[in-house]
């Protein structure tokens, strides 16, 4: 862990404690797939359990500290009665900020990092968490100010013990989080900006990482997910095109038809480049209200998918098309 970088960032962010909870779970009880709305510390005070942060599993026994960033998935399966505290907080870089601070936050974001460890000196942390929870429920203005001060004391002690024990936080897989976010929210209006905001990163940083790993853009991937779901609903249900459009994130049937036609063009261009052909965009024509005269045989699977969508649209009697590549 680059402690100095973390200290610099903790010193330059505005911290807002969103919630402090004290929970008890019985033996064998489960908490399934709780999506962290903001960054969070989980401090177990007694009992034992298996705790998942995304795909990483940790076995906790008595005193344990876990940290996860916004959007991570928290699951708990108790092996004994488990008592824990969870502190939800939001860290915002004060603006305007120097460019090097913004770059440091993208490179070393301690508020999104994942780690779990058994502190060698658990009681100083326990005392601060317990007092923090008591002050939180007082609800007074002065109490809230004390909460913020106690939270900083807790973080100071935590960073000190992390450094002494040589704990290395895991950087979150931002692309995997974006993929999960898109798959879970594709039925809502989504923009690149809204994805980046929810994952607490810049649009440029997210786009670069996503294209490097997935070989496509986040928005194009969103279109693929919507196309898959559209094809499934068209071929397996009697839902109207308007109902399907609303279910997969489009405002109306016309928008879905336009998106399907645009996808045909994009995929045929992609396929022609892949196979060394030279079909230009202006040679591919989408003609409304005519029969579809493109055979499935020999077509790539992603093109077939888009054609299936258009056949389904045509069967609904709302839109028909043909693809002419001259």
C-alpha positions as CSV (number, residue, x, y, z in Angstrom):
1,X,0.0,0.0,0.0
2,X,1.3,3.4,-0.9
3,X,0.5,5.0,2.4
4,X,1.7,8.5,1.6
5,X,-0.5,8.6,-1.5
6,X,-3.5,7.5,0.5
7,X,-2.8,10.1,3.2
8,X,-2.6,12.8,0.5
9,X,-6.0,11.9,-0.8
10,X,-7.6,11.5,2.6
11,X,-6.3,15.0,3.4
12,X,-7.9,16.5,0.2
13,X,-11.3,15.0,0.1
14,X,-14.6,16.1,1.7
15,X,-15.9,13.2,3.8
16,X,-19.6,12.7,4.4
17,X,-20.6,9.9,6.8
18,X,-23.9,8.6,5.3
19,X,-24.9,5.9,7.8
20,X,-23.6,4.0,10.8
21,X,-25.3,0.7,11.6
22,X,-24.9,-1.9,14.4
23,X,-26.2,-5.3,13.3
24,X,-26.5,-8.8,14.7
25,X,-27.0,-11.9,12.7
26,X,-28.0,-15.4,13.9
27,X,-26.0,-18.5,13.2
28,X,-26.7,-19.7,9.6
29,X,-28.3,-16.3,8.6
30,X,-27.4,-14.9,5.2
31,X,-27.0,-11.4,3.7
32,X,-27.2,-11.8,0.0
33,X,-25.8,-9.5,-2.7
34,X,-26.1,-6.1,-0.9
35,X,-24.8,-3.6,-3.4
36,X,-22.8,-0.9,-1.6
37,X,-24.4,2.5,-2.3
38,X,-21.2,4.2,-1.3
39,X,-17.8,3.2,0.2
40,X,-18.0,1.2,3.4
41,X,-16.1,-0.1,6.4
42,X,-17.4,-3.3,7.9
43,X,-16.0,-4.0,11.5
44,X,-16.9,-7.4,13.1
45,X,-16.8,-7.4,16.9
46,X,-17.7,-11.1,17.6
47,X,-18.7,-14.3,15.9
48,X,-17.5,-15.8,12.7
49,X,-18.7,-15.8,9.1
50,X,-17.7,-16.0,5.5
51,X,-17.9,-12.6,3.8
52,X,-17.8,-11.9,0.1
53,X,-16.8,-8.6,-1.5
54,X,-17.6,-9.2,-5.2
55,X,-15.8,-12.5,-6.0
56,X,-13.3,-12.3,-3.1
57,X,-14.2,-14.4,-0.1
58,X,-12.9,-13.7,3.4
59,X,-13.3,-15.8,6.6
60,X,-13.8,-13.5,9.6
61,X,-13.4,-14.5,13.2
62,X,-14.0,-12.1,16.1
63,X,-12.4,-8.8,15.2
64,X,-12.0,-8.1,11.5
65,X,-12.0,-5.1,9.3
66,X,-13.2,-5.1,5.7
67,X,-13.5,-2.2,3.2
68,X,-15.3,-2.0,-0.1
69,X,-16.0,0.7,-2.6
70,X,-19.2,1.9,-4.1
71,X,-20.9,-0.7,-6.3
72,X,-19.2,-3.7,-4.8
73,X,-21.4,-6.6,-3.8
74,X,-21.4,-7.6,-0.1
75,X,-22.6,-11.1,0.9
76,X,-22.4,-12.7,4.4
77,X,-23.0,-16.3,5.6
78,X,-22.6,-16.6,9.3
79,X,-21.0,-19.6,11.0
80,X,-21.9,-18.3,14.5
81,X,-23.8,-15.4,15.9
82,X,-22.2,-12.4,14.2
83,X,-22.1,-8.8,15.5
84,X,-20.8,-6.1,13.3
85,X,-20.8,-2.4,12.5
86,X,-21.0,-0.9,9.1
87,X,-20.0,2.6,8.3
88,X,-21.1,4.0,4.9
89,X,-19.3,7.1,3.8
90,X,-18.8,9.2,0.7
91,X,-15.5,10.9,-0.3
92,X,-15.5,13.7,-2.7
93,X,-12.4,15.5,-4.0
94,X,-12.7,19.1,-3.3
95,X,-12.9,21.2,-6.5
96,X,-11.0,22.8,-8.0
97,X,-8.2,20.4,-7.5
98,X,-4.7,20.2,-8.9
99,X,-4.4,18.0,-11.9
100,X,-1.9,15.7,-10.2
101,X,-4.5,15.1,-7.4
102,X,-7.1,14.1,-9.9
103,X,-4.7,11.8,-11.7
104,X,-3.6,10.3,-8.3
105,X,-7.2,9.6,-7.4
106,X,-7.7,7.7,-10.7
107,X,-4.5,5.7,-10.2
108,X,-4.7,5.1,-6.4
109,X,-8.3,5.4,-5.2
110,X,-8.3,4.3,-1.6
111,X,-12.1,4.8,-1.3
112,X,-12.7,2.1,-4.0
113,X,-10.1,-0.3,-2.8
114,X,-10.9,-3.7,-1.3
115,X,-9.2,-5.1,1.7
116,X,-9.8,-7.3,4.7
117,X,-7.6,-8.1,7.7
118,X,-7.6,-9.0,11.4
119,X,-6.0,-6.0,13.2
120,X,-3.3,-6.8,15.7
121,X,-4.7,-4.1,18.0
122,X,-8.5,-4.4,17.6
123,X,-9.7,-2.6,20.7
124,X,-8.7,0.9,19.8
125,X,-10.6,0.5,16.5
126,X,-13.6,-1.1,18.4
127,X,-13.7,1.8,20.9
128,X,-13.9,4.4,18.1
129,X,-16.5,2.5,16.1
130,X,-18.7,2.0,19.1
131,X,-18.5,5.6,20.1
132,X,-19.1,6.7,16.5
133,X,-22.3,4.6,16.4
134,X,-23.5,6.1,19.7
135,X,-22.9,9.7,18.5
136,X,-24.6,9.0,15.1
137,X,-27.9,8.1,16.8
138,X,-27.9,11.3,19.0
139,X,-28.8,13.2,15.8
140,X,-27.7,16.6,17.1
141,X,-25.7,19.0,15.0
142,X,-22.8,18.8,17.4
143,X,-23.1,15.1,17.5
144,X,-22.8,14.9,13.7
145,X,-19.6,17.0,13.9
146,X,-18.3,14.6,16.5
147,X,-19.1,11.7,14.2
148,X,-16.9,13.2,11.5
149,X,-14.1,13.7,13.9
150,X,-14.4,10.2,15.2
151,X,-14.4,8.8,11.7
152,X,-11.1,10.6,10.9
153,X,-9.7,9.1,14.1
154,X,-10.9,5.7,13.1
155,X,-9.3,6.1,9.6
156,X,-6.0,7.3,11.2
157,X,-5.8,4.2,13.4
158,X,-6.8,1.9,10.6
159,X,-4.2,3.3,8.1
160,X,-1.6,3.0,10.9
161,X,-2.4,-0.7,11.4
162,X,-2.7,-1.4,7.7
163,X,0.8,0.0,7.2
164,X,2.3,-1.9,10.2
165,X,0.8,-5.2,9.1
166,X,1.8,-4.7,5.4
167,X,-1.7,-5.2,4.1
168,X,-2.0,-4.6,0.4
169,X,-5.5,-3.4,-0.8
170,X,-6.9,-4.9,-4.0
171,X,-7.8,-2.4,-6.7
172,X,-11.3,-3.0,-7.9
173,X,-11.8,-4.3,-11.4
174,X,-13.5,-1.2,-12.9
175,X,-14.4,-2.9,-16.1
176,X,-16.0,-5.9,-14.4
177,X,-18.0,-3.4,-12.2
178,X,-19.1,-1.5,-15.3
179,X,-20.2,-4.8,-17.0
180,X,-22.2,-5.8,-14.0
181,X,-23.7,-2.3,-13.7
182,X,-24.8,-2.3,-17.4
183,X,-26.3,-5.8,-17.1
184,X,-28.2,-4.8,-14.0
185,X,-29.4,-1.4,-15.3
186,X,-29.8,-1.8,-19.0
187,X,-33.6,-1.3,-18.8
188,X,-33.1,2.2,-17.5
189,X,-31.8,5.3,-19.3
190,X,-28.0,4.9,-19.2
191,X,-25.3,7.2,-20.4
192,X,-21.5,7.0,-20.1
193,X,-21.6,9.8,-17.6
194,X,-24.1,8.0,-15.4
195,X,-22.0,4.8,-15.4
196,X,-18.8,6.8,-14.5
197,X,-20.7,8.7,-11.8
198,X,-22.0,5.6,-10.1
199,X,-18.5,4.0,-10.3
200,X,-16.8,7.2,-9.1
201,X,-14.4,7.6,-12.0
202,X,-14.0,9.9,-15.0
203,X,-15.6,9.0,-18.3
204,X,-12.3,9.1,-20.1
205,X,-10.6,6.7,-17.6
206,X,-13.6,4.3,-17.8
207,X,-13.7,4.4,-21.6
208,X,-10.0,3.7,-22.0
209,X,-10.0,0.7,-19.6
210,X,-13.2,-0.7,-21.1
211,X,-12.0,-0.5,-24.7
212,X,-8.6,-2.0,-23.7
213,X,-10.2,-5.0,-22.0
214,X,-13.5,-5.5,-23.9
215,X,-12.5,-4.1,-27.3
216,X,-15.6,-2.0,-27.5
217,X,-17.1,1.0,-25.8
218,X,-19.4,0.9,-22.7
219,X,-22.3,2.3,-24.7
220,X,-21.8,-0.1,-27.6
221,X,-21.7,-3.0,-25.1
222,X,-25.0,-1.6,-23.6
223,X,-26.5,-1.8,-27.1
224,X,-25.4,-5.4,-27.4
225,X,-27.0,-6.3,-24.0
226,X,-30.2,-4.6,-25.1
227,X,-30.2,-6.4,-28.5
228,X,-29.8,-9.8,-26.8
229,X,-32.8,-9.1,-24.5
230,X,-34.9,-7.7,-27.3
231,X,-34.3,-10.7,-29.5
232,X,-35.2,-13.0,-26.6
233,X,-38.4,-11.2,-25.9
234,X,-39.4,-11.0,-29.6
235,X,-39.0,-14.7,-30.2
236,X,-40.3,-16.1,-26.9
237,X,-43.2,-13.8,-26.0
238,X,-46.2,-12.0,-27.5
239,X,-45.2,-8.7,-25.9
240,X,-45.8,-5.7,-28.1
241,X,-42.8,-3.7,-29.4
242,X,-43.7,-0.8,-27.2
243,X,-43.7,-3.1,-24.1
244,X,-40.3,-4.6,-25.2
245,X,-38.8,-1.1,-25.9
246,X,-39.8,0.1,-22.4
247,X,-38.3,-3.1,-20.9
248,X,-34.9,-2.8,-22.5
249,X,-34.4,0.9,-22.0
250,X,-35.9,2.6,-25.0
251,X,-38.6,5.3,-24.6
252,X,-40.8,3.9,-27.5
253,X,-41.0,1.3,-30.3
254,X,-39.7,3.8,-32.9
255,X,-36.5,4.3,-30.9
256,X,-36.0,0.5,-30.7
257,X,-36.5,0.2,-34.5
258,X,-34.0,2.9,-35.2
259,X,-31.5,1.4,-32.9
260,X,-31.9,-2.0,-34.5
261,X,-31.3,-0.6,-38.0
262,X,-28.3,1.4,-36.8
263,X,-26.9,-1.8,-35.3
264,X,-27.2,-3.6,-38.7
265,X,-25.1,-0.9,-40.3
266,X,-22.5,-1.0,-37.6
267,X,-22.1,-4.7,-37.5
268,X,-21.9,-5.1,-41.3
269,X,-19.2,-2.5,-41.4
270,X,-17.4,-4.3,-38.6
271,X,-17.7,-7.6,-40.4
272,X,-16.6,-6.2,-43.7
273,X,-13.4,-4.8,-42.1
274,X,-12.8,-8.0,-40.2
275,X,-13.0,-10.0,-43.5
276,X,-11.0,-7.5,-45.5
277,X,-13.9,-6.3,-47.5
278,X,-14.5,-2.6,-48.5
279,X,-18.2,-2.0,-47.9
280,X,-18.6,1.7,-47.1
281,X,-21.4,3.1,-44.9
282,X,-23.2,4.8,-47.8
283,X,-23.5,1.4,-49.6
284,X,-25.5,-0.1,-46.8
285,X,-29.2,0.9,-47.0
286,X,-31.9,0.3,-44.5
287,X,-35.2,0.4,-46.4
288,X,-38.5,0.6,-44.4
289,X,-41.6,-1.4,-45.3
290,X,-39.9,-3.9,-47.6
291,X,-39.2,-7.6,-47.2
292,X,-36.0,-8.8,-45.5
293,X,-34.0,-10.5,-48.3
294,X,-30.7,-11.3,-46.5
295,X,-30.1,-15.0,-45.8
296,X,-28.9,-16.2,-42.4
297,X,-26.4,-18.8,-43.7
298,X,-22.9,-17.6,-43.6
299,X,-23.6,-14.6,-41.5
300,X,-21.7,-13.9,-38.2
301,X,-23.7,-14.6,-35.1
302,X,-24.0,-10.9,-34.1
303,X,-25.4,-10.0,-37.5
304,X,-27.9,-12.9,-37.2
305,X,-29.0,-11.5,-33.8
306,X,-29.8,-8.1,-35.3
307,X,-31.6,-9.7,-38.2
308,X,-33.7,-11.7,-35.7
309,X,-34.6,-8.5,-34.0
310,X,-35.8,-7.0,-37.2
311,X,-37.8,-10.1,-38.2
312,X,-39.5,-9.9,-34.9
313,X,-40.2,-6.2,-35.5
314,X,-41.5,-7.0,-38.9
315,X,-43.8,-9.7,-37.4
316,X,-45.2,-7.1,-35.1
317,X,-46.4,-5.2,-38.2
318,X,-44.6,-2.0,-37.1
319,X,-41.3,-2.1,-39.1
320,X,-39.8,-4.1,-41.9
321,X,-36.5,-3.6,-43.7
322,X,-34.1,-5.0,-46.2
323,X,-30.3,-4.6,-46.3
324,X,-28.8,-3.8,-49.6
325,X,-25.1,-4.0,-49.8
326,X,-24.1,-3.0,-53.3
